[in-house]
Amino acid sequence: MKETQTASDKIIKFRMAASIYAVKELICVLEKQLKKEEVFGIAIVREGEEANIPEARKLFSNWLKDNKPLMKKYCSGVALVTASESMQKLYKSLARIMIAKTYGCPGRLFTKDEDAAAWLLNQRKEIFDPEKNKH
């Protein structure tokens, strides 16, 4: 796992392989960020082959269920980055809906880190753009 965060834009980049350890690390990162009660975006970069690890999936699903209200309040977006062609084919068209339903915030599926970062920055800009928030 490798986590990087820039203070100016509050975007977290989390690199992870499919493992229970990586999921626990991701949960720690998210809990730490949610405790700050500040808006943030996160890019979750999948490394290696996708694997179905039921224990990891259940742990993260339960955590998200318990923390969805906080994710909805503070997370401006979740960008999932994967080079897996099978995952892209399977989820690309449904990614927005699935991520929003799962995490409680907007989401997209990307193939490049740079595209994910650009989208997350735009999400933050939309949230804090006073011109767009005028009624």
N, C-alpha and C positions, 0 to 999 in steps of 0.2 A: 504494500500500500504506500502510496505517495500522496501527500496532501499539500497543496499550495493554496495560499489565499493572499489577495492583495487588499490592504486596508481601505484603499480609496474606493473600490467598487464592490466590495463584499461578495466576490464570486469565489467559490471553493471549487477546486479541481481535485477530484478523488479518483485515483487509479486503483483498480481492483481486479483480482482474478476471482474466479468462482470458487469460494471456500467459506466455511463457517467463520473462520478467523477474519476474513475480509469483511463479512457482513457485520460482525461485532465491532470492527474498527469503524465502519461507516456509521453505525448507530452511535458510537461514541462521538464522532465528529458532528453528527447532526444534533445530538443532545447538547453538546458544548455550544453550538451555534444558537440553538433555540433558547438556551438560558440567557443569552445576551439580549433577547427581545429586540432584535434588529433585523431589518429586511436583508435577505441574502438570496443568491442563486447558486445552484450547484451543478457541475458537470461531472457525471459519473462515467469514467472511461473504463470500459471492459477490456481487460488484457487476457490474451489466451483464448482458448476454446470455451464456448458456452457449455455449462454443465448444469444438470438438474440435480441440485442437492436439497432434498426435501426438508432436512433440518434447518438449513440456512433460509430457505424460502419461508418456512413457517415462522421462524424467529423474526424475520424482517416484516412479514405480513402482520404479525401480532403487534410489533412495535409501531408500524404505520397506523394500524387501527387505533391504538391508544394515543398517538401523537398527531393524527390528521388535523385536528382543529388548530394546533400550533403551526403545522406546516402550511396550512391554508392562510394563516394570519401573517407569517413571516417569510415564507419562501416565494420569491418572485418567479421562479421557474426551475424545472429539472430538465437538464439536457443529458440524454443517454447517448454515449458514443461507443460504437462497436464497428469492427471491421468484418464481423461475421456476416457473410452473404445470406446464410439461411435465416438469421435473425432479422436482417433487413427486409427480406422478401416476406417473411411471416408477419412482421409487426409494423412496417413502414406506414401503411395506410391507416392503421388503428392506433398508432403511437400516441397521438394527441389525446384521444379519448381515454385510453388505458392509463396513461401517466396522470392525467388530471383526476381520474377516478381513484387511482391508487394513492397518489401523494397529496391530493387536495389542492394542487396548484398547476399552472400551465406546464406543458412538457412537449418535447420533441425528440426524435431519434435522428442522430447524425452519424456520418462516417468520418468526419474530421474534427479534431479538437478546436481548430480555428473557427469553424462554422458554429460550433456549439457556444464558444465564448462570445462571438458576435451576437448571436441570438440572445444570450443571457444579458449582455450589456444593453441590448435594445429593450428587453423586458423591464430592466431597472429604470431605464430612461422613460418608458411609458408610465411606470408607476409614479415617478417623481416629476413628470413634466406638468408644470402648473397650467400651461395652455390647454393640454388635453383634459385636465381635470376641472376646467371651468364649466359651469352650467348656467 
